[in-house]
Amino acid sequence: MHIRPYLPSDYDRVRGLLIEGKIFDEVWDSQANLTEKISLAPESILVAELDDLVVGSIYIMSDGWCAFIYRLIVQDDQRRQGVGTKLMEAAEAQLRSKGVPEVCLYVTEENPALQDWYAKRGYGGTNRYRSMWKKL
């Protein structure tokens, strides 16, 4: 398995993984948005590639002071094979190399198994927050 930066040619595959994982959002995950994201920060999306096929991806957002990791997704039949762990390790290493002191992520309250997965990797909980957004 190889972890590398996302390329625009990966879009259909990443979109399919996000749909498979039921986390695809037509606005946030549009091809135009992902292309713009990597034009501003080329390593802000990483993909896991196995036998020339993208089997996972992760988004990274950082301003140098704080960072967020989101949209971690792994192909269903590749789960429990270390793909998610490798993506998380690569994202964390990238942030650490830039001197970012801490990283945050969101995990749905309805997914205790995923909460446990993150906890095993050293992530602790905070008070409950509701994610809110507004189109500008």
TABEL-V262294 format. One record per helix or strand. SS is the DSSP state (@ for helix, = for strand). FROM is the first residue (numbers start at 0). TO is the last residue. If there is no record, write none. Layout:
ss = [SS SS]
from = [FROM FROM]
to = [TO TO]
This chain:
ss = [= @ @ = = = @ @ = @]
from = [1 7 30 44 52 66 75 82 102 111]
to = [4 19 39 49 61 73 77 96 104 119]
